[in-house]
Amino acid sequence: MTKPPSPHDNAAAKEKYGPWAVIAGASDGTGEHFARELAAMGINLVLSARREPVLRALGEELKAANGIDYRIHVQDLMDEDAGARLLEAADGLNVGLYVSNAGAGVDASGTAFLDSPVERWHRLANMNVRTVMDTCHGFGLRMRERGSGGLLIMCSMSALLGIPYIATYASTKSFEAVFCEALWGELRPHNIDVLAVLAPAMDTPNFRATTEGTGFLISPDMCYSPKEVVRDALGWLPHGPLLFYPQQPGGEDMRPMMAERKARLEAVTALGESFSKPAAS
């Protein structure tokens, strides 16, 4: 099984990724676990999702337990201006970590591309492409100015293959993975970590909502714990750019595959840098 290459160091994580972190899609599942892990490190939180009461209850609980501060931002991440509004919600805060964790729910699966209005797919692309681009650009600029930070995008193993009946979802997740690889190469010199987590099937409310009524059945022993995946993600963040998982817990070690892809990326990055830098006189 894939494991983080190094143990958590809460003090170091708080220094690099604090004092504020922004979590898009923070109301339950992996987003809630990110909030709990980061709050335990003493990092203040901007919690964004559609359900204000859930966000406020989570924020109050974490404030009482960990002494952190928090803000809530109610937002549908499928809106065209979601990224811009999320950046505005964090104005004036020293943000060291952005976590993109929006779940697509029933918009992601079980429907052929031609059997839904194209506007449905536009909204999915807004969330997984436009919102991700806007937030990574805005928070990336702030992190570059401050000299450190992290961008963590919850992706999917569907990014590796075109999958019928989730055509738009898989394609936009492929964008996220490749986008993060490229940003990892560009932002390393600025002490900004970038990681796309190609997440496996996890027992979360969103996964259950997505698969309910579709006939897609998965046994509990093939689902990962969202808490463990979140801890893995935070452990791998300093190393990037991708975190893969085997199909089920206890499966093959994916680190050789990640290392091979990372080596190719490093070679391409070096080649790109040689073209982007002015030649010596």
C-alpha positions as CSV (number, residue, x, y, z in Angstrom):
1,M,0.0,0.0,0.0
2,T,1.1,3.5,-0.7
3,K,2.3,5.3,2.4
4,P,3.6,8.9,3.0
5,P,7.4,9.0,2.5
6,S,7.9,10.9,5.8
7,P,5.9,11.3,9.0
8,H,3.8,14.4,9.7
9,D,5.7,17.3,11.3
10,N,2.9,19.6,12.5
11,A,5.2,22.5,13.4
12,A,6.9,22.4,10.0
13,A,3.5,22.1,8.3
14,K,2.0,25.0,10.1
15,E,5.0,27.2,9.3
16,K,4.8,26.4,5.6
17,Y,1.1,26.0,5.1
18,G,-0.3,28.3,7.7
19,P,-1.5,30.4,9.3
20,W,-4.6,30.0,7.0
21,A,-5.8,27.2,4.8
22,V,-8.7,27.4,2.3
23,I,-10.7,24.2,1.8
24,A,-13.2,24.2,-1.1
25,G,-15.7,21.4,-0.5
26,A,-15.3,21.2,3.3
27,S,-18.7,20.1,4.5
28,D,-18.2,16.3,4.8
29,G,-16.1,13.4,3.6
30,T,-12.5,14.1,2.7
31,G,-13.1,17.9,3.0
32,E,-14.2,17.5,6.6
33,H,-11.1,15.3,7.3
34,F,-8.8,17.9,5.8
35,A,-10.4,20.5,8.1
36,R,-9.8,18.3,11.2
37,E,-6.2,17.4,10.3
38,L,-5.3,21.0,9.6
39,A,-7.1,22.4,12.6
40,A,-5.1,19.9,14.8
41,M,-1.9,21.4,13.4
42,G,-3.2,24.8,14.6
43,I,-3.9,26.2,11.1
44,N,-6.9,28.6,10.7
45,L,-9.5,27.6,8.1
46,V,-11.7,29.1,5.4
47,L,-14.4,26.5,4.9
48,S,-16.3,26.6,1.6
49,A,-19.2,24.6,0.4
50,R,-23.0,25.0,-0.2
51,R,-24.4,24.2,3.2
52,E,-23.8,27.0,5.7
53,P,-25.2,25.2,8.8
54,V,-22.9,22.3,8.3
55,L,-19.9,24.5,7.8
56,R,-20.6,26.7,10.8
57,A,-21.1,23.6,13.0
58,L,-17.8,22.2,11.9
59,G,-16.0,25.5,12.3
60,E,-17.3,26.0,15.9
61,E,-16.4,22.4,16.8
62,L,-12.8,22.8,15.5
63,K,-12.4,26.3,17.1
64,A,-13.4,24.9,20.5
65,A,-11.2,21.8,20.2
66,N,-8.1,23.4,18.7
67,G,-8.3,27.2,19.4
68,I,-8.2,28.1,15.7
69,D,-10.1,30.8,13.9
70,Y,-12.3,30.2,10.9
71,R,-14.4,31.8,8.2
72,I,-17.2,30.2,6.2
73,H,-17.9,30.9,2.6
74,V,-21.1,29.5,1.0
75,Q,-20.5,28.8,-2.6
76,D,-21.5,26.4,-5.4
77,L,-18.2,25.6,-7.0
78,M,-19.9,24.9,-10.3
79,D,-20.7,28.6,-10.7
80,E,-18.6,30.4,-13.3
81,D,-17.4,33.0,-10.8
82,A,-16.8,30.5,-8.0
83,G,-13.1,30.8,-8.1
84,A,-13.1,34.6,-8.0
85,R,-15.6,34.7,-5.1
86,L,-13.5,32.2,-3.2
87,L,-10.4,34.4,-3.6
88,E,-12.4,37.3,-2.3
89,A,-13.5,35.3,0.7
90,A,-9.9,35.0,1.7
91,D,-8.9,38.6,1.1
92,G,-6.6,39.9,3.8
93,L,-5.7,36.5,5.1
94,N,-2.2,35.0,4.9
95,V,-3.1,31.8,3.0
96,G,-0.5,29.1,2.9
97,L,-2.6,26.2,1.6
98,Y,-5.4,25.7,-0.8
99,V,-7.3,22.4,-1.0
100,S,-9.6,21.8,-3.9
101,N,-11.9,19.0,-2.8
102,A,-15.2,19.6,-4.5
103,G,-17.3,16.5,-5.2
104,A,-19.4,16.2,-8.4
105,G,-22.1,13.9,-6.9
106,V,-24.7,12.8,-9.4
107,D,-23.4,15.2,-12.0
108,A,-20.4,12.9,-12.4
109,S,-21.7,9.5,-13.3
110,G,-24.1,7.1,-14.9
111,T,-25.2,9.2,-18.0
112,A,-24.0,9.1,-21.5
113,F,-22.5,12.4,-22.8
114,L,-25.3,12.9,-25.4
115,D,-28.1,12.0,-23.0
116,S,-27.8,15.1,-20.8
117,P,-28.0,18.8,-21.8
118,V,-24.5,20.2,-22.5
119,E,-25.1,22.8,-19.9
120,R,-24.8,20.1,-17.2
121,W,-21.3,19.2,-18.5
122,H,-20.4,22.9,-18.7
123,R,-21.1,23.2,-14.9
124,L,-18.9,20.2,-14.2
125,A,-16.1,21.7,-16.3
126,N,-16.5,25.0,-14.5
127,M,-15.8,23.2,-11.2
128,N,-13.0,20.9,-12.3
129,V,-11.3,23.3,-14.7
130,R,-12.3,26.9,-14.4
131,T,-12.6,27.1,-10.6
132,V,-9.4,25.1,-10.2
133,M,-7.5,27.4,-12.6
134,D,-8.9,30.6,-11.0
135,T,-8.1,29.6,-7.5
136,C,-4.6,28.1,-8.2
137,H,-3.7,31.3,-10.1
138,G,-5.0,33.6,-7.4
139,F,-3.7,31.7,-4.4
140,G,-0.5,30.8,-6.3
141,L,0.3,34.5,-6.8
142,R,-0.2,35.2,-3.1
143,M,2.0,32.2,-2.2
144,R,4.7,33.2,-4.6
145,E,4.8,36.7,-3.1
146,R,5.1,35.3,0.5
147,G,7.7,32.7,-0.6
148,S,5.9,29.4,0.4
149,G,2.7,27.5,0.3
150,G,0.9,24.5,-1.1
151,L,-1.8,23.6,-3.7
152,L,-3.5,20.3,-3.1
153,I,-6.1,19.1,-5.7
154,M,-8.2,16.1,-5.0
155,C,-8.4,14.3,-8.3
156,S,-9.4,10.8,-9.3
157,M,-7.9,7.6,-10.7
158,S,-10.4,8.2,-13.6
159,A,-7.9,10.8,-14.8
160,L,-5.8,8.0,-16.3
161,L,-8.4,6.7,-18.7
162,G,-11.3,7.8,-20.8
163,I,-14.3,6.1,-19.1
164,P,-17.7,5.8,-20.8
165,Y,-20.6,7.3,-18.9
166,I,-18.4,9.7,-16.9
167,A,-16.8,11.2,-20.0
168,T,-16.7,14.8,-18.9
169,Y,-15.8,14.0,-15.3
170,A,-12.8,11.8,-16.3
171,S,-11.6,14.3,-18.8
172,T,-11.7,17.2,-16.4
173,K,-9.9,15.1,-13.8
174,S,-7.3,14.4,-16.4
175,F,-6.9,18.1,-16.8
176,E,-6.4,18.5,-13.0
177,A,-3.7,15.8,-12.9
178,V,-1.7,17.2,-15.9
179,F,-2.2,20.8,-14.7
180,C,-0.8,20.0,-11.3
181,E,2.2,18.2,-12.8
182,A,2.9,21.4,-14.8
183,L,2.5,23.7,-11.9
184,W,4.7,21.5,-9.7
185,G,7.5,22.1,-12.2
186,E,6.9,25.8,-12.4
187,L,6.4,26.5,-8.7
188,R,9.2,24.5,-7.2
189,P,11.6,27.4,-7.4
190,H,9.1,29.5,-5.3
191,N,8.9,26.9,-2.5
192,I,5.3,26.1,-3.4
193,D,4.3,22.5,-3.2
194,V,1.7,21.1,-5.7
195,L,0.0,17.7,-5.4
196,A,-2.9,16.0,-7.3
197,V,-4.3,13.1,-5.4
198,L,-5.7,10.5,-7.8
199,A,-8.1,9.4,-5.2
200,P,-9.5,5.8,-5.0
201,A,-13.0,4.8,-4.1
202,M,-13.7,6.0,-0.6
203,D,-16.7,5.5,1.7
204,T,-17.9,9.1,1.7
205,P,-21.4,10.7,1.5
206,N,-20.5,12.0,-2.0
207,F,-19.4,8.5,-3.2
208,R,-22.6,7.0,-1.9
209,A,-24.7,9.7,-3.5
210,T,-22.9,9.2,-6.8
211,T,-23.4,5.5,-7.0
212,E,-26.8,5.1,-5.5
213,G,-29.3,3.7,-8.0
214,T,-26.7,3.2,-10.7
215,G,-26.2,-0.5,-10.2
216,F,-22.5,0.2,-9.4
217,L,-21.7,-1.9,-6.4
218,I,-18.4,-1.9,-4.5
219,S,-17.7,-4.0,-1.5
220,P,-16.6,-2.2,1.7
221,D,-13.2,-3.9,1.7
222,M,-12.5,-2.2,-1.7
223,C,-13.1,1.3,-0.3
224,Y,-10.4,3.4,1.3
225,S,-10.8,5.3,4.5
226,P,-11.2,9.1,3.7
227,K,-9.2,9.9,6.9
228,E,-6.3,7.7,5.8
229,V,-6.3,9.2,2.3
230,V,-6.3,12.7,3.7
231,R,-3.3,11.9,6.0
232,D,-1.5,10.3,3.0
233,A,-2.2,13.5,0.9
234,L,-0.8,15.8,3.6
235,G,2.2,13.6,4.0
236,W,2.9,13.5,0.2
237,L,2.3,17.2,-0.4
238,P,5.9,18.3,0.1
239,H,7.0,15.7,-2.5
240,G,4.4,15.9,-5.3
241,P,3.2,16.1,-8.0
242,L,0.9,13.0,-8.1
243,L,-0.3,10.4,-5.6
244,F,-1.7,7.2,-7.0
245,Y,-3.6,4.4,-5.3
246,P,-4.0,0.8,-6.1
247,Q,-7.6,-0.3,-7.0
248,Q,-8.2,-1.6,-3.5
249,P,-6.4,-1.4,-0.1
250,G,-3.5,-3.8,0.1
251,G,-2.9,-3.7,-3.7
252,E,0.3,-3.2,-5.6
253,D,2.8,-0.5,-4.6
254,M,2.2,2.5,-6.8
255,R,5.4,4.3,-5.9
256,P,7.4,3.0,-8.9
257,M,4.8,4.2,-11.3
258,M,4.8,7.6,-9.6
259,A,8.6,7.8,-9.6
260,E,8.7,7.0,-13.3
261,R,6.2,9.7,-14.2
262,K,8.0,12.2,-11.9
263,A,11.3,11.5,-13.5
264,R,9.9,12.1,-17.0
265,L,8.3,15.4,-15.7
266,E,11.6,16.5,-14.2
267,A,13.3,16.0,-17.6
268,V,10.6,17.9,-19.4
269,T,10.7,20.7,-16.8
270,A,14.5,21.0,-17.3
271,L,14.1,21.2,-21.0
272,G,11.3,23.8,-20.7
273,E,13.5,25.9,-18.4
274,S,16.3,25.9,-20.9
275,F,14.0,27.5,-23.5
276,S,12.3,29.9,-21.1
277,K,15.5,31.4,-19.7
278,P,17.4,34.1,-21.7
279,A,20.7,32.8,-23.2
280,A,23.9,33.9,-21.5
281,S,25.7,36.7,-23.3
